Amino acid sequence: MRAALAAPVPGTEGARPEPPRSARTSAAKPERTRMFADGTGPAADPAGSHFERRIRSFQPRRSRVTTGQEEALRRLWPTWGIDVDGQRVLDLDAMFGGRPVVLEIGFGMGEATARMAAEDPGTGILAVDVHTPGQGNLLGLADRLGLDNVRVANGDAIILLREMLAPEALAGLRVYFPDPWPKTRHHKRRLIQPGFLTLAAPRLAPGAVLHCATDWEPYAEQMHDVLSAHPAFENTVELPGPAVEGTDGVVRHGYSPRPAFRPRTRFEGQGLDKGHIVHDLLFRKVAELAGS
């Protein structure tokens, strides 16, 4: 989730006299041209102004799209790409041929997603991100590996969950290494919050697993506390289990070892090299809420 749309290239106008330096700061920015025409690639703002502008849980990150990534987007997006416009409910059965579907929020450059899809062809992966180079890279990987169980969604995962997925449509939800927003004043931007879990729970089938992983220990502690307190989820790890003392001095139980199906990514390796500790949390959607 530490990603966003690549910056479009500013349009150019006819030659004009350059304004004085003092006037440049107040001049309007030139219009930006779109990288892709409608339907031929991910839209710059697929949901447009149809929905409220909420606090974003992802940090925009600008980077260049390579020739290979752009080619993959142009060629494969019309077939395998989905713009998160919030205007329709997706038919996941038709899209994935009846496979159970896992939603992955934030996939970076897509290497781990492609590997998981290749090792589990019986599961569909709906991978959502806002980082154009990553979208192109994942599409290219899926194409080269001959994968037909990956679809790439472009846009806000909240709108995707709230507007475009039917109740109990998902067999799982993966949130790997979301932006930790380490500054206290930014903690409200973290994705794993009670409101997010309340939104996600109805889209998960009973028994579906929400799998979170982070190398930022204070965020892992927040994830643990929020998931443990939410009535729609139960820990898959037998409690009490091993005790882990948090950075806040609180002893917590129920972190999971890294499951074999989650590959170790380059990003994760870089964190481990810096001495970071990676925590996995696997919580199951309960079959029935108490009192329902």
C-alpha positions in Angstrom: 0.0 0.0 0.0 2.9 2.4 -0.1 2.2 3.4 -3.6 0.0 5.5 -5.9 -0.5 6.6 -9.5 2.4 7.5 -11.6 2.5 11.2 -12.5 1.1 12.0 -15.9 3.4 13.9 -18.2 2.5 17.7 -18.4 1.1 18.8 -21.7 3.0 21.3 -23.8 1.6 24.4 -25.3 2.8 26.6 -28.2 5.9 28.7 -27.6 5.2 31.7 -25.4 7.3 34.3 -23.6 8.4 32.9 -20.3 6.8 34.9 -17.4 9.0 36.7 -14.9 10.2 34.5 -12.0 8.0 36.3 -9.5 4.9 35.5 -11.6 5.6 31.7 -12.0 4.6 30.7 -8.5 1.1 32.0 -8.9 0.6 30.8 -12.5 -1.8 27.9 -12.9 -0.2 24.5 -13.5 -0.4 23.2 -17.1 -3.0 20.5 -17.7 -1.7 17.0 -17.5 -2.2 14.6 -20.4 -3.5 11.1 -19.7 -1.1 8.2 -20.3 -4.0 6.0 -21.5 -7.1 6.6 -23.4 -10.4 5.4 -21.9 -10.4 1.6 -21.6 -6.8 1.1 -22.7 -5.2 1.4 -19.3 -5.8 2.4 -15.7 -7.7 5.6 -15.3 -6.1 8.5 -13.4 -9.0 8.9 -11.0 -11.5 6.1 -11.6 -14.0 7.1 -8.9 -13.9 10.7 -9.9 -16.1 12.9 -7.7 -18.8 10.3 -7.1 -17.7 9.6 -3.6 -16.6 11.7 -0.6 -12.9 12.5 -0.3 -12.0 10.6 2.9 -8.7 10.4 4.7 -6.4 8.4 2.5 -4.6 5.4 4.0 -2.0 5.3 1.2 0.9 7.7 0.4 1.1 8.8 -3.2 4.4 7.7 -4.7 5.5 9.0 -8.1 7.8 6.8 -10.2 8.4 6.3 -13.9 6.6 3.6 -15.9 9.0 1.5 -17.9 8.5 0.7 -21.6 7.7 -2.9 -20.6 5.2 -2.0 -17.9 3.4 0.5 -20.3 3.3 -2.2 -23.0 1.8 -4.7 -20.6 -0.8 -2.2 -19.4 -1.8 -1.2 -23.0 -2.1 -4.9 -24.1 -3.5 -6.6 -21.0 -5.5 -3.9 -19.1 -8.7 -4.2 -21.3 -8.8 -8.0 -20.4 -7.4 -8.2 -16.9 -7.7 -4.7 -15.5 -10.5 -3.2 -13.4 -11.0 0.5 -12.6 -12.4 1.0 -9.1 -15.2 3.5 -10.1 -17.8 2.3 -7.6 -20.4 2.2 -10.3 -21.1 -1.6 -10.5 -20.9 -4.8 -8.4 -18.2 -7.2 -9.8 -19.3 -10.7 -10.8 -16.3 -12.6 -9.3 -17.7 -16.0 -10.2 -17.7 -15.0 -13.9 -14.4 -13.2 -13.6 -12.5 -16.1 -12.0 -14.3 -19.1 -13.4 -16.0 -20.0 -10.1 -12.7 -20.1 -8.1 -12.7 -18.8 -4.5 -11.3 -15.2 -4.6 -8.9 -13.5 -2.2 -8.6 -9.7 -2.2 -5.0 -8.4 -1.8 -4.8 -4.7 -0.9 -1.5 -3.2 -1.9 0.8 -5.4 -3.9 3.8 -3.2 -4.6 5.5 -4.5 -7.8 3.5 -7.7 -7.7 6.3 -10.3 -7.5 4.8 -11.9 -4.3 1.3 -11.8 -5.8 2.4 -13.5 -9.0 4.2 -16.2 -7.0 1.2 -16.9 -4.8 -1.1 -17.1 -7.8 1.3 -19.5 -9.6 1.5 -21.8 -6.5 -2.2 -21.8 -5.9 -3.9 -21.8 -9.3 -7.2 -22.9 -7.8 -7.6 -19.5 -6.0 -8.3 -16.2 -7.7 -6.5 -13.1 -6.6 -8.1 -9.7 -7.0 -5.1 -7.4 -6.4 -5.8 -3.7 -5.9 -3.2 -0.9 -5.8 -2.8 2.7 -7.1 0.8 2.4 -8.3 0.9 2.3 -12.1 4.4 0.8 -12.5 3.3 -2.0 -10.1 0.1 -2.6 -12.0 2.0 -3.0 -15.2 4.7 -5.2 -13.7 2.1 -7.6 -12.2 0.2 -7.8 -15.5 3.5 -8.6 -17.2 4.4 -11.3 -14.7 1.0 -12.9 -14.9 1.2 -13.0 -18.7 4.7 -14.5 -18.8 3.8 -17.1 -16.2 0.6 -18.0 -18.0 -1.6 -17.1 -15.0 -5.3 -16.8 -15.5 -6.2 -16.4 -11.8 -5.1 -12.8 -11.3 -7.0 -9.6 -11.9 -5.5 -6.1 -11.2 -7.7 -3.3 -9.8 -6.8 0.3 -9.9 -8.1 2.7 -7.2 -9.2 3.0 -3.6 -9.7 -0.3 -1.9 -12.3 1.2 0.4 -14.6 2.0 -2.6 -13.9 -1.4 -4.0 -15.0 -3.1 -0.8 -18.0 -0.9 -0.1 -19.4 -0.4 -3.5 -18.2 -3.2 -5.8 -18.2 -6.5 -3.9 -21.2 -8.6 -3.0 -21.8 -9.8 0.5 -19.6 -12.9 1.4 -17.9 -12.7 -2.0 -14.4 -13.1 -0.7 -12.6 -16.2 0.6 -9.9 -14.2 2.1 -8.3 -10.7 2.5 -4.6 -10.0 2.5 -2.9 -6.7 3.6 0.8 -7.1 3.5 3.1 -4.3 4.6 0.7 -1.4 4.4 2.0 2.1 4.9 2.7 2.3 8.7 2.2 6.0 9.0 4.7 6.1 11.9 4.0 9.7 13.1 1.4 9.9 15.9 -0.6 12.6 14.1 -0.9 10.3 11.1 -2.1 7.1 12.9 -5.7 7.9 11.7 -4.5 7.2 8.2 -3.6 3.6 9.0 -5.8 1.1 7.1 -6.3 -1.4 9.8 -8.8 0.3 12.0 -12.2 -0.8 13.6 -14.1 0.9 10.8 -12.2 -0.9 8.1 -12.8 -4.2 9.7 -16.5 -3.5 10.0 -16.6 -2.6 6.3 -14.6 -5.7 5.3 -16.4 -8.3 7.4 -19.7 -8.5 5.5 -17.7 -9.0 2.2 -15.9 -12.0 3.7 -17.5 -15.5 3.7 -17.7 -17.2 7.1 -14.3 -18.8 7.8 -12.5 -16.5 5.4 -9.1 -15.4 6.8 -7.9 -11.8 7.0 -4.1 -12.0 6.9 -2.0 -8.9 7.8 1.7 -8.6 7.9 3.9 -5.6 8.8 7.5 -5.0 9.8 6.6 -1.9 11.9 6.2 -3.2 15.4 3.9 -0.4 16.8 1.6 -1.0 13.8 1.6 -4.7 14.4 0.5 -4.0 18.0 -2.3 -1.8 16.8 -3.4 -4.5 14.3 -3.3 -7.2 17.0 -5.4 -5.1 19.4 -8.0 -4.0 16.8 -8.4 -7.4 15.4 -8.6 -9.1 18.8 -11.3 -6.6 19.9 -13.5 -6.9 16.8 -16.5 -9.2 17.2 -16.4 -10.4 13.6 -13.0 -12.0 13.8 -11.2 -14.6 15.9 -7.5 -15.5 16.0 -6.5 -18.6 14.0 -3.6 -19.1 16.4 -4.3 -21.1 19.5 -4.2 -18.8 22.5 -2.5 -17.9 24.6 0.5 -19.0 22.5 3.9 -17.4 22.8 4.1 -14.1 24.6 5.5 -11.1 22.8 6.3 -7.9 24.7 5.4 -4.9 22.6 7.1 -1.6 22.3 4.6 -0.2 24.7 5.4 -2.8 27.3 2.2 -4.7 26.8 2.5 -8.5 26.5 0.5 -9.9 23.6 -0.3 -13.4 22.4 -1.4 -14.8 19.1 1.1 -13.6 16.4 1.5 -16.2 13.7 4.7 -17.6 12.1 5.0 -16.5 8.5 2.8 -19.1 6.6 4.5 -20.9 3.8 2.1 -19.5 1.2 3.3 -15.9 1.8 6.6 -15.4 0.0 9.3 -13.3 1.5 9.6 -10.2 -0.6 12.5 -7.9 -1.4 10.9 -5.2 0.6 10.6 -7.6 3.6 14.2 -8.7 3.2 15.4 -5.1 3.3 13.5 -4.6 6.5 14.9 -7.7 8.1 18.4 -6.5 7.1 17.7 -3.3 9.1 16.7 -5.4 12.1 13.0 -5.0 11.7 10.8 -7.8 13.1 8.0 -9.0 10.8 4.7 -9.9 12.4 1.9 -12.0 10.7 -1.6 -11.9 12.0 -4.2 -14.4 10.7 -7.8 -13.8 11.9 -10.8 -15.7 10.8 -14.3 -14.3 10.0 -16.6 -15.9 12.5 -19.6 -17.8 11.2 -22.1 -15.9 13.1 -21.9 -12.7 15.2 -23.1 -13.0 18.8 -26.7 -11.7 19.1 -27.4 -11.8 15.4 
